[in-house]
Amino acid sequence: MKNILDCTKDELASWLKEQDIRPFRVNQIFKWLYIRQADSFEQMTDLSKDFREKLADHFYLKRLVIDDKQVSADTTEKFLFQLEDGQYIESVLIPTKDHFTLCVSSQVGCAQNCKFCLTARGGLVRNLTVGEIIAQIRDARNYLIKKNIEPLKLSNIVFMGMGEPLANYNNLLKSLSIILDSDNGLKFASRRVSVSTCGIVPKITQLGKDSPVNLAISLNATNDEIRSRLMPINKKYPMSQLLEACRTFIIKPRNKITFEYILMKGVNDSKEDALRLIKLLAPIKAKINLIPFNQCKELEFKSPSKKEISDFLQILLDHNLTAITRKSKGDDILAACGQLKAKLY
């Protein structure tokens, strides 16, 4: 039996055709799943009883199990979800003044072994299914409903949780088709959905052709020596290849590629690093998110001082780069950038 959340509209339409059921039923089912937040097929009352029973015979519909929830001092909330096979993932609900952003996981663990990331320490267990990706968003909106908050206030999605999204490419694309469905899907605007990658170059190029979402690159260094030490993926796809893929990435005229740069004291935070970063990104429509390293006992790196961070940012601004220092939220509950680990170790 299949999780109905694993189905794209096309896949569900194909099944309906096999059952000799008219294809317009797809939109009704999607509306129940993603707008009305149905918990069972029995609730889909504009479908005949026979059809509901047929759906229940072929599919199942379940919520993720919230094993734990933590709330940060800044009101960021981290959910520990237990999956059907007993594995765990984490998602982070981040409040801002007028909306929420959900940080979504794409894998149980991660194979990329970035040295500054807790998720990497557990290795890769498996890819998430489409249904497991989508359920994080669907269930987060349901959580807001239960708190009497308008569910569409959750308007931004960032694939920056556990795992490398582009290493789970097919399921990512299928998930995006449901996330971006403005009729009866999850109704997110493409400009409000970002996919972050450590730098799987062929998939970056493909994503630009396959989806209109925003691209974010986890860069974190200004030469191959340091980046390869921090991020082993750089040995396979060095910076010259990565930056060329970014330069030719298909984006809308007003959009820019976000480059995430985690500042680590004595590693990549010098004036020379800042000047190299300016030169590297000059040919690219880029904006830079400087992220002070989120210190934790498991990892050796330290964050630069506030002055060092400010000085680094000012060099970028003085050279007319679009750059901000991004204050990580939820670091007191290990919900900030690079801190998600679930129960991997």
N, C-alpha and C positions, 0 to 999 in steps of 0.2 A: 504494500500500500504506500502511496506517495504523499508527501506533504504538499498540500495545494499551494503553499507559499513558494514552492520551488518552481512553479509554472509561470512563464511569461504569458502574455495575452496570445501570442501566436501558438504556443504549445498547448494552451487550454483550448483554443479554437480548433486545433487539429484533433484533440481528443473528442470534442463535441461533434465534429464531423464524423468521426468513427462511430459515434453513438447515434448518428442521424438526428442530432439536436441542432436547432438553428443557431448560427454563430452570434447573434446579438446577445445571447445569454452570457457571453463572456463579460460584457460591460456590467451586467447586473451582478454577477459574482464578484468582480473586482470592486464594485461600489460597496458591497457588503463587507469585503475583506479590509479595504483600506480607508474607506470614508466612514462607514457605519460601525466598523470595528467589531464585527460579528465574532462570537466565540464558538459558534457551532453552525452546521448547515441548517439545523432546525430553525434557527432564527431568520433564515432567508425567506421571509414569508411571501414575497412576490414570485417565488418559484413554486411550481406544483409539488405536492407531497412526494409523488413518484420520482421527480427529478432530484429532490433533496435526498431521498433515500439512495438514488443512484450515485450521487456525489459522495455520500457517506460510505458507500460500498467500495469506492475506488480511491478516495483521498481521506486524509485526516487533517485536522486543523487544531493546533495547540499553541499556547503561549510558551515562551521561554520561562524556565524556572529561575526566579530571583533568589539565589542562595544567600546573598548578602547585599546590603546597600550602605554606603558611607556618605556622610555629608560633610563637606569642607567648611571651614570658617567663612569662606567667601561664597558659600551656598552652592558650589559645584557639587554634583552628586555622581557617585560612581556605583555602577551596578555590576555585581558578579553574577553572571548567568551560567547556570548548569545546562549543558546540552543533553540530548537524548542518550548519547553514549557515555555519559558521565564526565566528559571533558568540560573545561571552563573557559569562558572568555569574559572580558570586561568592556563596558561601554561607559562613556562619560557624558553627562548632561550638563552643559555649560550655560549659565544664565548671563544675559547682557541686559541692557536697559529696557529694550522693547522686544526681545526675541530670545530663543534658545538655539544653541548649536549642539548637535550630537556628534561625538567622536566615536566612529564605528570601527569595529574589528573586522578583518577579512580572513584571518587564519587563527587556528589554535597554535600559539607560539609563533616562531619565525626562524627561517633558515639563514638570514642574512648576516647574523653575528656582528652587528655594529657594536663597537666596544663601549659606547656610552648609553646603551639601551638595556633595560632590565628584561624586556620580553625575550631578547636574543639568548639569554642565559639558559632558558628552558629548551632551546632548539625548536624545530618544527615538528608538530604532532600531525596536523592535517589541515587541508583547506576547509573553509566554511562552505556550506551549501548556499545556494541562492536564498532558500527559506530562512537559514540562520542569519544571513546578512540582513534580509528584509525585516525579520522579526525584531531585531534590535530597534529599528526605527518605529515599526508598528506598535511595539510594546511601550516604547518611550512616549509616544503620543497618547496611548491608552492610560499611561501613568499620569500624564498631565490632565486628562479628562477627569480622572478620579480625584485630582486635586482642585477641580473646578477651574482649570486653566484652559483657555482656548487651544485645542491641539495644534492648530496651524501656526501658533506662536513658535513651535519647533519648525523653523524655516531654513535652517542651515545644516548641511551635512559635511563632515570632513572624514575622509578615509585615512585617519591618522592613528587608529587604535592598534591593536595587536596584529602583527603580520604585515607582509608586503602585498598590497593590493594587486600589483601587476603580475605577481607570481600566481595569482588566482584569477587569471584574466577573463576566462569565459564566464565564470560565475559573477565576476564584477560587472561585466557588460550586461548580463541578464538582469542583475539587480538594478543597474542604472536605468534600464528600460522601464522598470516599475516605479522607481524613485522619481523619474522625470515625466511620467504619464500624467498629463494635466487634465485628463477627462475623469477617469475613475481610479487612477493609481494614487501614489503618495503626494503628487502635486507639488514637487519641488521645482523651483526655477533653476535652470542649468547654471546661472551665474552664482547660485548659492550652494553649489555642490563642488567640492574639491577632492581630488585624488592625489595623495602624496606618495612619492616613490623614492627609494634609495638610488635608483638610476639603472633600471633594466632598459637599456637603450632601444632595442627593437620594439618593445611594447609601448614605449613612450610615443614613438612615431605612429604606431598603430592606433593608439588611443586618440590622437589628434584627428584621425580619419573616421573613427568609429563613434565618437561621442563629443558633445559640445561642452563638457564640464571643464572646470578649472584644473590646471596642473600645478602641483607643488613639488619642488625638488629638494630633498634633504641633502644639502651640499657639504657644509661643515668644515671645509678646508679650501685652500687656494693653490695647492700643488698636489701632484699625484703621490708624492712620498707620504705626506701626512694623511691624505684622504685614504690611501690604501691601508695605512695602519689603523685608522679609525673605522673604515668601512671596506671590508674585503671585496665587495662587489666592484670596487674601483680597479681591481687587478684584471677583471674581465672586460669591463667597460670603462676605460680611463676617461679623465675629464675632457679631453679633446673630443671624444665621441659623444659624451654626455651633453656637452655644451652645443655641439653642432646639431644634435637632435632637438635641443631646446630652441636653437635659432630658427630651425625650419618647422617647428611645431605649429600646427594650424590653430590659430586663435582668432577670436573676434577682434575687430579693429581697436576697440577701447580696452581690451583685456591685456593683462600682463601675466607672466609666469612668476609664481611666488618661489623664492629661494629661501629655504629655512637654513639658518646658520646658527648652530648651537655654540655659544661662546664658552670655551674651556680655558681656564687660566694657564698660561704658559704653553699652550698647545696651538691655538689658532687666533689669538686675541691681540696680536701686535699691530703697530702702525703699518708695518710692511704687509701684513696679512690684509689689512683694510685696503691698501693701495693696489695689491694684486687682485682683490675681489672686484674693485672698480674696473680694472682693465679686463678681467675675464668676462664681466657681464655687460660691457659696453655695447657689443653687437646684438644684445638680446633685449626684448621688451620685458624688463624685469622689475620686480619689487622684492625687497629683502625684509624678511622677518628675523631680527636678531633675538635669539632665545638664550638668556643666561642659563648655564647648565643647572639642572635640578639635582642638587646634591643628595646622595643617599649612601648609607653605610656600605652597600654592596659594591659600589663603584668608586674608583680611585680619583676621578676627576673632580676639580673644584671650579666654582664660578669666579670670574673676575670681580673686582670691586665695582661699586656703582660708578666711580669716576672712570675706571678703565672701560666699562661698558659705554658710558656716555661719550668718552673720547672717540671710541671706535665708531659709534653712530655718527658723531659730528663729522668725521672725515668723509663718510659716505654722503652725508647731506651736503657738505661743501662741494662735492663733485656732482651735485644734481641727481643723485640716485634717489629713487623712492624707497625709503627705509624707515622702519619703526623698531622699537624694542618691544617685543611681545611679552607681557607679564603672564607667566604660566599660572593657570588656576588649578586649584585642587592639589597642590604639592604636599600639603599636610596629610593627605589621605592616599598618597602615591597615585594620583590621577593625572599628573602633569605629563608633559612631553617626555617620552622615554621611560616612564615609570610603570606602565601597565605590565603585569606579570601573571594575573589570576592565581592559580595554584600550581604553576609550572614547576616550582622548586621550593 
